[in-house]
Amino acid sequence: MPTGILTCLETGHLHDYGIAARLEELGFDRLKGGSLYPALSRLEEAGAVTARWVEGSGVPARREYSITPKGRARLAQERASLSSLTLALGQPAHLAEGVQQ
């Protein structure tokens, strides 16, 4: 899920509901209760995302999340790894041996 969250934030700031909705658009199942917040917290602790409280008009303040440069670098690395894995899985085993891990 962390790669999905970083992908969601790649194009701009989102609050938790926006992230959950975007993850569904990307093909993730509807998130259950507490699965999003621990992942966001770990990404924040790792410096991959930042969070700030944003006041709403007539609604309670919410946390809005943004990807950091460190998060963008992590996303690029994870995409490269997934690309290599996809390539390896799509080839016969004897050809996939030369694919970098």
C-alpha angles and dihedrals in degrees: 000000000000092000089050092050092050089049090053092052095045093090099042150309119320137177122226096271090049091051092049092049092048091049089055089052088053091055103265117138118253106285118248123226110288104012099098100048098056090050091049090047092052091048090050092049089050091053093244094118137022127210132205134177114250121196115228127206106253093348131085119269115272135199114253118201129211132184116243128213087260089053091050090052090049091049091051091050093048091048090052090050092048091048091053091047092049090050092048093048091050094056133070111266096251090057096042093061090083094055112109115245 
